[in-house]
Amino acid sequence: AQTVTQSQPEMSVQEAETVTLSCTYDTSESDYYLFWYKQPPSRQMILVIRQEAYKQQNATENRFSVNFQKAAKSFSLKISDSQLGDAAMYFCAYRRSDSWGKLQFGAGTQVVVTP
Amino acid sequence: EAEVAQSPRYKITEKSQAVAFWCDPISGHATLYWYRQILGQGPELLVQFQDESVVDDSQLPKDRFSAERLKGVDSTLKIQPAELGDSAMYLCASSLARAGRNEQFFGPGTRLTVL
């Protein structure tokens, strides 16, 4: 069975600063996908960034980047130049590459952005 | 921009009553997912459809929950009878294909409160 662990229930960051969210996962598979999803209050969940396990290069999307450490089974998200609109719940998720697409989510980290 | 539609957005019901949620995926998306998100937790997959066929309902409490996607387009999730522990957000998502890199697009969810 695979499990996804997010150990930080809440993280606070000032505008324009950087915050890093941690995620660890447990799997015996060698090929899989990892995702970070953002869920703003009362709005739908959206994909922030994704990483294929077979790629060594860390994914980046504008101000969002990941640090993927496959051996350590770690997948952290860095938000640079934080903006008020980044305030949301962030979920780390795992999916086996050969599965029917089932996502397994962590418990989430609430990001609070202060002016 | 195409979105996943869900209704109702909020539902309050009494224990032992029947409730139903509706989801309309993005046009052309063959794969449809229903997730349940208990407050303070990440979403958990209840059922997954590929076109009109169920491909994963291993976490669906089949004694009280049912789901259908008769024409392979929109879908209905039903709970009968509702229990206090069913209070949660019910999320629908869709994707173009079942796995690989395909992104899952989420709807706004239905917030269910069982009294």
Contacts between the chains, C-beta under 8 A, distances in Angstrom:
chain1	res1	chain2	res2	distance
A	4	B	42	7.5
A	33	B	101	7.0
A	37	B	106	7.9
A	42	B	108	7.7
A	43	B	108	6.8
A	44	B	3	7.5
A	44	B	4	7.4
A	44	B	106	4.7
A	44	B	107	5.9
A	44	B	108	4.8
A	44	B	109	7.1
A	45	B	43	7.7
A	45	B	91	7.0
A	45	B	106	4.1
A	46	B	106	7.3
A	47	B	103	5.2
A	47	B	104	7.6
A	50	B	101	7.0
A	50	B	103	7.5
A	52	B	101	7.1
A	91	B	42	5.2
A	91	B	43	7.6
A	93	B	42	7.5
A	95	B	99	7.5
A	97	B	99	7.0
A	97	B	100	7.3
A	98	B	99	7.2
A	99	B	99	6.1
A	100	B	48	5.9
A	100	B	50	7.3
A	100	B	55	5.0
A	100	B	56	5.4
A	100	B	98	5.3
A	100	B	99	6.3
A	101	B	31	6.0
A	101	B	33	7.4
A	101	B	48	6.8
A	101	B	95	6.3
A	101	B	98	4.8
A	101	B	99	4.6
A	101	B	102	7.1
A	101	B	104	7.1
A	102	B	33	8.0
A	102	B	45	5.1
A	102	B	48	6.6
A	102	B	56	6.1
A	103	B	33	8.0
A	103	B	43	7.5
A	103	B	45	6.9
A	103	B	104	6.6
A	105	B	42	3.0
A	105	B	43	5.3
A	105	B	44	7.4
A	106	B	42	5.4
A	107	B	40	7.0
A	107	B	41	5.5
A	107	B	42	5.5
A	108	B	40	7.8
A	108	B	41	7.5
A	108	B	42	5.6
